[in-house]
Amino acid sequence: MGSVYLIGKGDEIMLTQNQVKVLRMIINYLGENEIGPTNEEIEKRLNVNWSSEVCEYMDKLERLGCIIRDDRMPRSIVVTDEGKKLVKLLDI
């Protein structure tokens, strides 16, 4: 499993392929629904069984500024402009 390196705001950002898959899945899910996915829905959509890793990936995506979550509200994931930009760069 390789990593993806992107340059943004003068800093190097490293995302694993699975982190990119999770970010893309969230973007697609939000485009289809009015609410964010649960961790279980992410696991089901990606056909994986690694809930602890999904949590870690979400934490990393939030630290990198790709998503914003509100712990007080379930399913409150927002993909930031930076997160959308990263996915667009990877699709080129």
C-alpha positions as semicolon CSV with decimal commas, in nm:
position;residue;x (nm);y (nm);z (nm)
1;M;0,000;0,000;0,000
2;G;0,167;0,317;-0,123
3;S;0,129;0,675;-0,019
4;V;0,026;0,979;-0,215
5;Y;0,230;1,295;-0,172
6;L;0,079;1,632;-0,252
7;I;0,211;1,980;-0,205
8;G;-0,027;2,233;-0,057
9;K;0,021;2,562;0,125
10;G;0,397;2,513;0,123
11;D;0,376;2,189;0,320
12;E;0,401;1,829;0,206
13;I;0,086;1,632;0,274
14;M;0,095;1,254;0,286
15;L;-0,217;1,042;0,246
16;T;-0,229;0,666;0,215
17;Q;-0,434;0,508;-0,061
18;N;-0,693;0,400;0,195
19;Q;-0,721;0,752;0,336
20;V;-0,784;0,877;-0,018
21;K;-1,050;0,604;-0,065
22;V;-1,222;0,715;0,257
23;L;-1,212;1,082;0,150
24;R;-1,353;1,001;-0,194
25;M;-1,625;0,784;-0,038
26;I;-1,727;1,067;0,195
27;I;-1,746;1,313;-0,097
28;N;-1,957;1,070;-0,300
29;Y;-2,182;0,989;-0,005
30;L;-2,243;1,356;0,072
31;G;-2,330;1,411;-0,294
32;E;-2,597;1,140;-0,270
33;N;-2,732;1,214;0,079
34;E;-2,804;1,514;0,297
35;I;-2,600;1,378;0,588
36;G;-2,254;1,235;0,633
37;P;-2,181;0,862;0,648
38;T;-2,131;0,668;0,968
39;N;-1,808;0,472;1,013
40;E;-2,009;0,156;0,955
41;E;-2,140;0,292;0,625
42;I;-1,786;0,377;0,520
43;E;-1,677;0,021;0,599
44;K;-1,973;-0,124;0,407
45;R;-1,927;0,099;0,102
46;L;-1,556;0,021;0,081
47;N;-1,622;-0,346;0,155
48;V;-1,372;-0,354;0,441
49;N;-1,373;-0,468;0,801
50;W;-1,133;-0,230;0,970
51;S;-1,337;0,004;1,190
52;S;-1,040;0,111;1,403
53;E;-0,848;0,209;1,091
54;V;-1,147;0,402;0,954
55;C;-1,146;0,602;1,279
56;E;-0,773;0,667;1,243
57;Y;-0,815;0,772;0,879
58;M;-1,094;1,011;0,974
59;D;-0,878;1,160;1,251
60;K;-0,588;1,207;1,007
61;L;-0,813;1,363;0,741
62;E;-0,943;1,604;1,004
63;R;-0,591;1,693;1,126
64;L;-0,488;1,765;0,766
65;G;-0,787;1,994;0,719
66;C;-0,957;1,771;0,461
67;I;-1,272;1,723;0,668
68;I;-1,443;1,887;0,963
69;R;-1,648;1,691;1,216
70;D;-1,859;1,799;1,511
71;D;-1,835;1,533;1,782
72;R;-2,157;1,662;1,937
73;M;-2,354;1,583;1,621
74;P;-2,351;1,239;1,457
75;R;-2,298;1,226;1,079
76;S;-2,176;1,586;1,071
77;I;-1,885;1,544;0,829
78;V;-1,802;1,833;0,599
79;V;-1,536;1,802;0,328
80;T;-1,333;2,122;0,317
81;D;-1,224;2,301;0,002
82;E;-0,874;2,167;0,070
83;G;-1,007;1,810;0,083
84;K;-1,196;1,856;-0,243
85;K;-0,888;2,008;-0,403
86;L;-0,672;1,712;-0,300
87;V;-0,915;1,463;-0,454
88;K;-0,933;1,667;-0,777
89;L;-0,552;1,670;-0,799
90;L;-0,546;1,293;-0,761
91;D;-0,804;1,247;-1,036
92;I;-0,586;1,426;-1,293
